[in-house]
Amino acid sequence: MVDCSYCGTELKPGTGSIFVKKDGNAVFFCSRKCRTNMLKLKRSPRKWAKEKEKHKKKK
């Protein structure tokens, strides 16, 4: 299993998507939302992960 490069969730085999950069590095995403936030909107994955953890702790 691999982790999403943006939010850090584990991806089950056969799910998610892979983006290969020009330099050959592979970036894995669990959803379109994560891919858009990282590649198109250039948002920081660290901030997203912190907010997601806070939300999980509240439940």
N, CA, C and O atoms as a CHARMM CRD file, in Angstrom:
* protein
*
  236
    1    1 MET  N      0.83200  -1.18100   0.00000 PROA 1      0.00000
    2    1 MET  CA     0.00000   0.00000   0.00000 PROA 1      0.00000
    3    1 MET  C      0.88300   1.25400   0.00000 PROA 1      0.00000
    4    1 MET  O      1.98500   1.26900   0.54900 PROA 1      0.00000
    5    2 VAL  N      0.36400   2.28200  -0.62500 PROA 2      0.00000
    6    2 VAL  CA     1.05600   3.57100  -0.65500 PROA 2      0.00000
    7    2 VAL  C      0.17800   4.61400   0.02100 PROA 2      0.00000
    8    2 VAL  O     -1.02100   4.40500   0.20600 PROA 2      0.00000
    9    3 ASP  N      0.78000   5.73100   0.38600 PROA 3      0.00000
   10    3 ASP  CA     0.05500   6.82800   1.01500 PROA 3      0.00000
   11    3 ASP  C     -0.17200   7.93900   0.00400 PROA 3      0.00000
   12    3 ASP  O      0.62900   8.13900  -0.90900 PROA 3      0.00000
   13    4 CYS  N     -1.26200   8.65100   0.17600 PROA 4      0.00000
   14    4 CYS  CA    -1.54200   9.82200  -0.65000 PROA 4      0.00000
   15    4 CYS  C     -0.45600  10.85700  -0.38400 PROA 4      0.00000
   16    4 CYS  O     -0.12800  11.12700   0.77100 PROA 4      0.00000
   17    5 SER  N      0.09700  11.43000  -1.43100 PROA 5      0.00000
   18    5 SER  CA     1.17700  12.40100  -1.29000 PROA 5      0.00000
   19    5 SER  C      0.69200  13.72000  -0.71100 PROA 5      0.00000
   20    5 SER  O      1.50600  14.53000  -0.26700 PROA 5      0.00000
   21    6 TYR  N     -0.60200  13.95100  -0.70300 PROA 6      0.00000
   22    6 TYR  CA    -1.12600  15.21500  -0.19200 PROA 6      0.00000
   23    6 TYR  C     -1.66700  15.08900   1.22800 PROA 6      0.00000
   24    6 TYR  O     -1.22600  15.80700   2.12600 PROA 6      0.00000
   25    7 CYS  N     -2.62600  14.17600   1.43900 PROA 7      0.00000
   26    7 CYS  CA    -3.26500  14.11100   2.75400 PROA 7      0.00000
   27    7 CYS  C     -2.72700  12.98400   3.63400 PROA 7      0.00000
   28    7 CYS  O     -2.95400  12.99400   4.84400 PROA 7      0.00000
   29    8 GLY  N     -2.02200  12.01400   3.05400 PROA 8      0.00000
   30    8 GLY  CA    -1.40600  10.96800   3.84600 PROA 8      0.00000
   31    8 GLY  C     -2.26000   9.74800   4.11900 PROA 8      0.00000
   32    8 GLY  O     -1.82200   8.86500   4.85700 PROA 8      0.00000
   33    9 THR  N     -3.46000   9.65200   3.56000 PROA 9      0.00000
   34    9 THR  CA    -4.28500   8.47000   3.77900 PROA 9      0.00000
   35    9 THR  C     -3.74400   7.29500   2.98000 PROA 9      0.00000
   36    9 THR  O     -3.14900   7.47500   1.91700 PROA 9      0.00000
   37   10 GLU  N     -3.95400   6.09200   3.49800 PROA 10     0.00000
   38   10 GLU  CA    -3.47800   4.89700   2.80600 PROA 10     0.00000
   39   10 GLU  C     -4.37900   4.58100   1.62500 PROA 10     0.00000
   40   10 GLU  O     -5.60200   4.68800   1.71900 PROA 10     0.00000
   41   11 LEU  N     -3.76900   4.19000   0.51000 PROA 11     0.00000
   42   11 LEU  CA    -4.52600   3.82600  -0.68700 PROA 11     0.00000
   43   11 LEU  C     -4.55500   2.31800  -0.81700 PROA 11     0.00000
   44   11 LEU  O     -3.52000   1.65700  -0.73000 PROA 11     0.00000
   45   12 LYS  N     -5.73600   1.78000  -1.02500 PROA 12     0.00000
   46   12 LYS  CA    -5.87200   0.35300  -1.25000 PROA 12     0.00000
   47   12 LYS  C     -5.43200   0.04500  -2.67600 PROA 12     0.00000
   48   12 LYS  O     -5.51300   0.91600  -3.54200 PROA 12     0.00000
   49   13 PRO  N     -4.96700  -1.17800  -2.93800 PROA 13     0.00000
   50   13 PRO  CA    -4.55800  -1.53800  -4.30300 PROA 13     0.00000
   51   13 PRO  C     -5.70000  -1.35300  -5.30000 PROA 13     0.00000
   52   13 PRO  O     -6.83100  -1.77200  -5.05100 PROA 13     0.00000
   53   14 GLY  N     -5.39100  -0.72300  -6.42400 PROA 14     0.00000
   54   14 GLY  CA    -6.38500  -0.51200  -7.47200 PROA 14     0.00000
   55   14 GLY  C     -7.19200   0.75500  -7.31700 PROA 14     0.00000
   56   14 GLY  O     -8.10900   0.99000  -8.10400 PROA 14     0.00000
   57   15 THR  N     -6.88300   1.59000  -6.32300 PROA 15     0.00000
   58   15 THR  CA    -7.61700   2.83900  -6.13600 PROA 15     0.00000
   59   15 THR  C     -6.66500   4.01800  -6.26400 PROA 15     0.00000
   60   15 THR  O     -5.44700   3.84600  -6.24100 PROA 15     0.00000
   61   16 GLY  N     -7.22300   5.21000  -6.39900 PROA 16     0.00000
   62   16 GLY  CA    -6.41600   6.41900  -6.49100 PROA 16     0.00000
   63   16 GLY  C     -5.84400   6.63100  -7.87400 PROA 16     0.00000
   64   16 GLY  O     -6.21100   5.94600  -8.82900 PROA 16     0.00000
   65   17 SER  N     -4.93400   7.59600  -7.96900 PROA 17     0.00000
   66   17 SER  CA    -4.29900   7.89600  -9.24300 PROA 17     0.00000
   67   17 SER  C     -2.83200   8.24400  -9.01100 PROA 17     0.00000
   68   17 SER  O     -2.42500   8.61500  -7.91000 PROA 17     0.00000
   69   18 ILE  N     -2.05200   8.11400 -10.08200 PROA 18     0.00000
   70   18 ILE  CA    -0.62300   8.39200 -10.03000 PROA 18     0.00000
   71   18 ILE  C     -0.32300   9.50000 -11.03100 PROA 18     0.00000
   72   18 ILE  O     -0.78800   9.46100 -12.17000 PROA 18     0.00000
   73   19 PHE  N      0.45300  10.48700 -10.60100 PROA 19     0.00000
   74   19 PHE  CA     0.92200  11.55000 -11.48200 PROA 19     0.00000
   75   19 PHE  C      2.43500  11.45500 -11.51800 PROA 19     0.00000
   76   19 PHE  O      3.08600  11.47600 -10.47300 PROA 19     0.00000
   77   20 VAL  N      3.00100  11.35000 -12.71600 PROA 20     0.00000
   78   20 VAL  CA     4.44800  11.25100 -12.86700 PROA 20     0.00000
   79   20 VAL  C      4.97100  12.60600 -13.34500 PROA 20     0.00000
   80   20 VAL  O      4.56600  13.10600 -14.39400 PROA 20     0.00000
   81   21 LYS  N      5.87000  13.18600 -12.56300 PROA 21     0.00000
   82   21 LYS  CA     6.43900  14.48600 -12.89400 PROA 21     0.00000
   83   21 LYS  C      7.48300  14.34200 -14.00100 PROA 21     0.00000
   84   21 LYS  O      7.88700  13.22900 -14.33900 PROA 21     0.00000
   85   22 LYS  N      7.91800  15.47100 -14.56400 PROA 22     0.00000
   86   22 LYS  CA     8.90200  15.46100 -15.64700 PROA 22     0.00000
   87   22 LYS  C     10.22600  14.84800 -15.21800 PROA 22     0.00000
   88   22 LYS  O     10.93300  14.25500 -16.03300 PROA 22     0.00000
   89   23 ASP  N     10.56300  14.98900 -13.93800 PROA 23     0.00000
   90   23 ASP  CA    11.83100  14.43100 -13.44800 PROA 23     0.00000
   91   23 ASP  C     11.74000  12.94400 -13.11700 PROA 23     0.00000
   92   23 ASP  O     12.74000  12.34300 -12.72300 PROA 23     0.00000
   93   24 GLY  N     10.56700  12.34300 -13.26800 PROA 24     0.00000
   94   24 GLY  CA    10.40500  10.91000 -13.06600 PROA 24     0.00000
   95   24 GLY  C      9.83400  10.51800 -11.71300 PROA 24     0.00000
   96   24 GLY  O      9.57400   9.33700 -11.48100 PROA 24     0.00000
   97   25 ASN  N      9.63100  11.47200 -10.81500 PROA 25     0.00000
   98   25 ASN  CA     9.05200  11.16600  -9.51200 PROA 25     0.00000
   99   25 ASN  C      7.55800  10.90000  -9.65100 PROA 25     0.00000
  100   25 ASN  O      6.85600  11.61500 -10.36500 PROA 25     0.00000
  101   26 ALA  N      7.07800   9.87000  -8.96600 PROA 26     0.00000
  102   26 ALA  CA     5.66200   9.54000  -8.97700 PROA 26     0.00000
  103   26 ALA  C      4.99200  10.13400  -7.74700 PROA 26     0.00000
  104   26 ALA  O      5.52300  10.05300  -6.63900 PROA 26     0.00000
  105   27 VAL  N      3.82400  10.72900  -7.95100 PROA 27     0.00000
  106   27 VAL  CA     3.05400  11.32600  -6.86800 PROA 27     0.00000
  107   27 VAL  C      1.70200  10.62000  -6.85700 PROA 27     0.00000
  108   27 VAL  O      1.03400  10.52800  -7.88700 PROA 27     0.00000
  109   28 PHE  N      1.30300  10.12400  -5.69000 PROA 28     0.00000
  110   28 PHE  CA     0.06700   9.35300  -5.56000 PROA 28     0.00000
  111   28 PHE  C     -1.01700  10.20300  -4.91500 PROA 28     0.00000
  112   28 PHE  O     -0.74800  10.96400  -3.98600 PROA 28     0.00000
  113   29 PHE  N     -2.25700  10.06900  -5.41600 PROA 29     0.00000
  114   29 PHE  CA    -3.38800  10.82400  -4.88500 PROA 29     0.00000
  115   29 PHE  C     -4.56900   9.90000  -4.63500 PROA 29     0.00000
  116   29 PHE  O     -4.82300   8.97200  -5.40300 PROA 29     0.00000
  117   30 CYS  N     -5.29900  10.17300  -3.53100 PROA 30     0.00000
  118   30 CYS  CA    -6.46800   9.35700  -3.20000 PROA 30     0.00000
  119   30 CYS  C     -7.72400   9.88600  -3.88700 PROA 30     0.00000
  120   30 CYS  O     -8.65400   9.12400  -4.15200 PROA 30     0.00000
  121   31 SER  N     -7.75500  11.18900  -4.17700 PROA 31     0.00000
  122   31 SER  CA    -8.95300  11.77900  -4.77200 PROA 31     0.00000
  123   31 SER  C     -8.58200  12.93300  -5.69400 PROA 31     0.00000
  124   31 SER  O     -7.44700  13.40900  -5.72000 PROA 31     0.00000
  125   32 ARG  N     -9.57500  13.35300  -6.43500 PROA 32     0.00000
  126   32 ARG  CA    -9.36700  14.49500  -7.32900 PROA 32     0.00000
  127   32 ARG  C     -9.14100  15.77300  -6.52700 PROA 32     0.00000
  128   32 ARG  O     -8.41300  16.66600  -6.96300 PROA 32     0.00000
  129   33 LYS  N     -9.76200  15.85700  -5.36400 PROA 33     0.00000
  130   33 LYS  CA    -9.60800  17.01900  -4.49900 PROA 33     0.00000
  131   33 LYS  C     -8.14900  17.19000  -4.07500 PROA 33     0.00000
  132   33 LYS  O     -7.62000  18.30100  -4.10500 PROA 33     0.00000
  133   34 CYS  N     -7.50500  16.10100  -3.68600 PROA 34     0.00000
  134   34 CYS  CA    -6.09400  16.16400  -3.28000 PROA 34     0.00000
  135   34 CYS  C     -5.21000  16.54500  -4.46400 PROA 34     0.00000
  136   34 CYS  O     -4.29500  17.35600  -4.32300 PROA 34     0.00000
  137   35 ARG  N     -5.48300  15.96000  -5.63300 PROA 35     0.00000
  138   35 ARG  CA    -4.67900  16.25600  -6.82000 PROA 35     0.00000
  139   35 ARG  C     -4.79600  17.72500  -7.21300 PROA 35     0.00000
  140   35 ARG  O     -3.79000  18.36400  -7.52100 PROA 35     0.00000
  141   36 THR  N     -6.00400  18.26500  -7.20500 PROA 36     0.00000
  142   36 THR  CA    -6.23000  19.65500  -7.57600 PROA 36     0.00000
  143   36 THR  C     -5.56000  20.60400  -6.58600 PROA 36     0.00000
  144   36 THR  O     -4.92000  21.57700  -6.98600 PROA 36     0.00000
  145   37 ASN  N     -5.71100  20.31700  -5.28900 PROA 37     0.00000
  146   37 ASN  CA    -5.11700  21.18400  -4.27200 PROA 37     0.00000
  147   37 ASN  C     -3.60600  21.23300  -4.39100 PROA 37     0.00000
  148   37 ASN  O     -3.01500  22.29600  -4.20200 PROA 37     0.00000
  149   38 MET  N     -2.96400  20.11800  -4.69900 PROA 38     0.00000
  150   38 MET  CA    -1.50700  20.08700  -4.74400 PROA 38     0.00000
  151   38 MET  C     -0.95300  20.61600  -6.06400 PROA 38     0.00000
  152   38 MET  O     -0.03800  21.43900  -6.06000 PROA 38     0.00000
  153   39 LEU  N     -1.48800  20.16100  -7.18000 PROA 39     0.00000
  154   39 LEU  CA    -0.90400  20.48900  -8.48000 PROA 39     0.00000
  155   39 LEU  C     -1.41800  21.80600  -9.06400 PROA 39     0.00000
  156   39 LEU  O     -0.62500  22.62000  -9.53800 PROA 39     0.00000
  157   40 LYS  N     -2.72000  22.02200  -9.03800 PROA 40     0.00000
  158   40 LYS  CA    -3.28100  23.20400  -9.67600 PROA 40     0.00000
  159   40 LYS  C     -3.27300  24.42200  -8.75200 PROA 40     0.00000
  160   40 LYS  O     -2.87900  25.51300  -9.16200 PROA 40     0.00000
  161   41 LEU  N     -3.70900  24.23500  -7.50900 PROA 41     0.00000
  162   41 LEU  CA    -3.82100  25.34900  -6.57300 PROA 41     0.00000
  163   41 LEU  C     -2.55000  25.57300  -5.75900 PROA 41     0.00000
  164   41 LEU  O     -2.40900  26.59600  -5.08800 PROA 41     0.00000
  165   42 LYS  N     -1.62500  24.61300  -5.81800 PROA 42     0.00000
  166   42 LYS  CA    -0.32100  24.69100  -5.14000 PROA 42     0.00000
  167   42 LYS  C     -0.45300  24.97500  -3.64500 PROA 42     0.00000
  168   42 LYS  O      0.23300  25.84000  -3.10100 PROA 42     0.00000
  169   43 ARG  N     -1.34200  24.23600  -2.99800 PROA 43     0.00000
  170   43 ARG  CA    -1.52800  24.39100  -1.55800 PROA 43     0.00000
  171   43 ARG  C     -0.57100  23.48700  -0.79600 PROA 43     0.00000
  172   43 ARG  O     -0.10500  22.47600  -1.32100 PROA 43     0.00000
  173   44 SER  N     -0.28400  23.85500   0.43200 PROA 44     0.00000
  174   44 SER  CA     0.65100  23.11000   1.25900 PROA 44     0.00000
  175   44 SER  C     -0.02700  21.86300   1.84000 PROA 44     0.00000
  176   44 SER  O     -1.06900  21.98400   2.48500 PROA 44     0.00000
  177   45 PRO  N      0.53100  20.68800   1.62900 PROA 45     0.00000
  178   45 PRO  CA    -0.08000  19.47500   2.17200 PROA 45     0.00000
  179   45 PRO  C      0.00900  19.41400   3.68400 PROA 45     0.00000
  180   45 PRO  O     -0.81600  18.75300   4.31500 PROA 45     0.00000
  181   46 ARG  N      0.97300  20.07700   4.28000 PROA 46     0.00000
  182   46 ARG  CA     1.12000  20.04200   5.73800 PROA 46     0.00000
  183   46 ARG  C     -0.07100  20.68500   6.41800 PROA 46     0.00000
  184   46 ARG  O     -0.56900  20.17000   7.41900 PROA 46     0.00000
  185   47 LYS  N     -0.53200  21.80800   5.88500 PROA 47     0.00000
  186   47 LYS  CA    -1.68000  22.49700   6.47600 PROA 47     0.00000
  187   47 LYS  C     -2.93600  21.62700   6.36300 PROA 47     0.00000
  188   47 LYS  O     -3.72300  21.55200   7.30700 PROA 47     0.00000
  189   48 TRP  N     -3.12200  20.99100   5.24600 PROA 48     0.00000
  190   48 TRP  CA    -4.27700  20.12300   5.02200 PROA 48     0.00000
  191   48 TRP  C     -4.27200  18.95700   6.00600 PROA 48     0.00000
  192   48 TRP  O     -5.30800  18.62700   6.58200 PROA 48     0.00000
  193   49 ALA  N     -3.12200  18.33800   6.19900 PROA 49     0.00000
  194   49 ALA  CA    -3.01900  17.18400   7.09000 PROA 49     0.00000
  195   49 ALA  C     -3.32100  17.58300   8.53200 PROA 49     0.00000
  196   49 ALA  O     -3.97300  16.82900   9.25600 PROA 49     0.00000
  197   50 LYS  N     -2.86200  18.74600   8.95600 PROA 50     0.00000
  198   50 LYS  CA    -3.12100  19.20500  10.31800 PROA 50     0.00000
  199   50 LYS  C     -4.61100  19.42900  10.54100 PROA 50     0.00000
  200   50 LYS  O     -5.14400  19.05100  11.58400 PROA 50     0.00000
  201   51 GLU  N     -5.28700  20.03800   9.57400 PROA 51     0.00000
  202   51 GLU  CA    -6.72300  20.29000   9.69600 PROA 51     0.00000
  203   51 GLU  C     -7.49400  18.97600   9.72800 PROA 51     0.00000
  204   51 GLU  O     -8.47200  18.84200  10.46300 PROA 51     0.00000
  205   52 LYS  N     -7.05500  18.01400   8.93400 PROA 52     0.00000
  206   52 LYS  CA    -7.73200  16.72200   8.88000 PROA 52     0.00000
  207   52 LYS  C     -7.58200  15.98500  10.21600 PROA 52     0.00000
  208   52 LYS  O     -8.53300  15.36100  10.68700 PROA 52     0.00000
  209   53 GLU  N     -6.40200  16.05400  10.82500 PROA 53     0.00000
  210   53 GLU  CA    -6.17600  15.41800  12.11800 PROA 53     0.00000
  211   53 GLU  C     -7.03700  16.05500  13.20200 PROA 53     0.00000
  212   53 GLU  O     -7.59400  15.34600  14.04100 PROA 53     0.00000
  213   54 LYS  N     -7.15500  17.39800  13.19800 PROA 54     0.00000
  214   54 LYS  CA    -7.98500  18.08800  14.17500 PROA 54     0.00000
  215   54 LYS  C     -9.43200  17.64800  14.05100 PROA 54     0.00000
  216   54 LYS  O    -10.11900  17.45300  15.05400 PROA 54     0.00000
  217   55 HSD  N     -9.89400  17.49400  12.81500 PROA 55     0.00000
  218   55 HSD  CA   -11.27200  17.09100  12.56800 PROA 55     0.00000
  219   55 HSD  C    -11.51700  15.66700  13.07500 PROA 55     0.00000
  220   55 HSD  O    -12.57800  15.38300  13.63000 PROA 55     0.00000
  221   56 LYS  N    -10.54800  14.77800  12.88900 PROA 56     0.00000
  222   56 LYS  CA   -10.68300  13.39900  13.35900 PROA 56     0.00000
  223   56 LYS  C    -10.72800  13.33200  14.88300 PROA 56     0.00000
  224   56 LYS  O    -11.47200  12.52900  15.44500 PROA 56     0.00000
  225   57 LYS  N     -9.93400  14.17300  15.56000 PROA 57     0.00000
  226   57 LYS  CA    -9.87800  14.16800  17.01700 PROA 57     0.00000
  227   57 LYS  C    -11.18800  14.65100  17.63100 PROA 57     0.00000
  228   57 LYS  O    -11.56000  14.20200  18.71400 PROA 57     0.00000
  229   58 LYS  N    -11.89800  15.56600  16.95200 PROA 58     0.00000
  230   58 LYS  CA   -13.13900  16.09100  17.46200 PROA 58     0.00000
  231   58 LYS  C    -14.23600  15.03200  17.49600 PROA 58     0.00000
  232   58 LYS  O    -15.12400  15.09300  18.34600 PROA 58     0.00000
  233   59 LYS  N    -14.18700  14.06300  16.58300 PROA 59     0.00000
  234   59 LYS  CA   -15.23900  13.04000  16.50800 PROA 59     0.00000
  235   59 LYS  C    -15.12200  12.03700  17.58000 PROA 59     0.00000
  236   59 LYS  O    -15.93300  11.11300  17.65100 PROA 59     0.00000
